[in-house]
């Protein structure tokens, strides 16, 4: 579980990254979850966006992806969300 200070630090780091995933009307599927897991292992911090034609709200999609990947929700704002998961092999982010 992230503290508010850690979450704030990660939010600052996330400002400089672009969304690498888009969730559309197909929603979250097995392949997408695998891609999220791979990206979280490689980068630790991932930003994604939810398209306007998606059937679910941004918060719902974020919570589902976080649950399926075992990651932490850093931020949900507008149609974008940020997830964090500590990497086993490529640890780069040192939390305060």
C-alpha positions as CSV (number, residue, x, y, z in Angstrom):
1,X,0.0,0.0,0.0
2,X,1.3,3.4,-1.0
3,X,1.4,6.3,1.5
4,X,0.2,9.7,0.4
5,X,3.8,11.0,0.2
6,X,4.8,8.0,-2.1
7,X,1.7,8.5,-4.2
8,X,2.6,12.2,-4.6
9,X,6.1,11.4,-5.6
10,X,4.9,8.9,-8.2
11,X,2.4,11.5,-9.6
12,X,5.3,13.9,-10.1
13,X,7.2,11.2,-12.1
14,X,4.1,10.4,-14.1
15,X,3.7,13.9,-15.4
16,X,6.6,13.4,-17.8
17,X,5.4,10.1,-19.3
18,X,3.0,9.5,-22.1
19,X,0.1,7.0,-22.1
20,X,1.3,3.7,-23.5
21,X,-2.0,1.9,-23.5
22,X,-5.5,2.8,-24.7
23,X,-8.6,1.0,-23.5
24,X,-11.5,1.1,-25.9
25,X,-14.9,-0.5,-26.2
26,X,-13.4,-4.0,-26.0
27,X,-12.5,-3.3,-22.4
28,X,-9.8,-5.2,-20.5
29,X,-8.9,-8.6,-21.9
30,X,-6.3,-11.3,-21.1
31,X,-3.9,-10.0,-23.7
32,X,-4.1,-6.5,-22.4
33,X,-3.5,-7.7,-18.8
34,X,-0.4,-9.5,-20.0
35,X,0.9,-6.4,-21.7
36,X,0.2,-4.3,-18.6
37,X,2.2,-6.8,-16.5
38,X,5.1,-6.8,-18.9
39,X,5.2,-3.0,-19.0
40,X,4.9,-2.7,-15.2
41,X,7.8,-5.1,-14.9
42,X,9.9,-3.1,-17.3
43,X,9.0,0.4,-16.3
44,X,7.3,0.2,-12.8
45,X,5.1,3.2,-13.6
46,X,2.6,3.0,-16.5
47,X,0.1,5.6,-17.8
48,X,-3.0,4.6,-19.8
49,X,-5.9,6.3,-21.3
50,X,-9.5,5.3,-21.7
51,X,-11.2,6.2,-25.0
52,X,-14.5,7.9,-25.2
53,X,-16.1,4.8,-26.8
54,X,-15.2,2.5,-23.8
55,X,-18.2,0.9,-22.1
56,X,-16.8,1.5,-18.6
57,X,-15.7,4.6,-16.7
58,X,-12.0,5.4,-16.3
59,X,-12.1,4.6,-12.5
60,X,-13.7,1.2,-13.2
61,X,-11.2,0.3,-15.8
62,X,-8.3,1.4,-13.6
63,X,-9.5,-0.6,-10.6
64,X,-10.0,-3.7,-12.8
65,X,-6.5,-3.5,-14.3
66,X,-4.9,-2.8,-10.9
67,X,-6.7,-5.9,-9.4
68,X,-5.7,-8.2,-12.3
69,X,-2.1,-7.0,-12.3
70,X,-1.6,-6.7,-8.6
71,X,-0.5,-3.1,-9.0
72,X,-1.2,0.1,-7.1
73,X,-3.4,3.0,-8.3
74,X,-1.4,6.2,-8.3
75,X,-3.8,8.6,-10.0
76,X,-7.0,8.7,-12.0
77,X,-7.6,12.0,-13.7
78,X,-9.9,12.7,-16.6
79,X,-9.6,9.8,-19.1
80,X,-6.1,8.8,-17.9
81,X,-4.8,6.7,-15.1
82,X,-1.4,5.8,-13.6
83,X,-0.4,2.5,-12.1
84,X,2.7,1.5,-10.1
85,X,4.1,-1.9,-9.4
86,X,7.5,-2.6,-8.0
87,X,9.7,-4.5,-10.5
88,X,11.4,-7.7,-9.4
89,X,14.3,-7.4,-11.8
90,X,14.4,-3.8,-13.0
91,X,13.9,-1.7,-9.9
92,X,14.6,1.9,-10.8
93,X,12.2,4.0,-8.7
94,X,13.2,4.5,-5.1
95,X,10.1,5.6,-3.1
96,X,10.5,8.1,-0.3
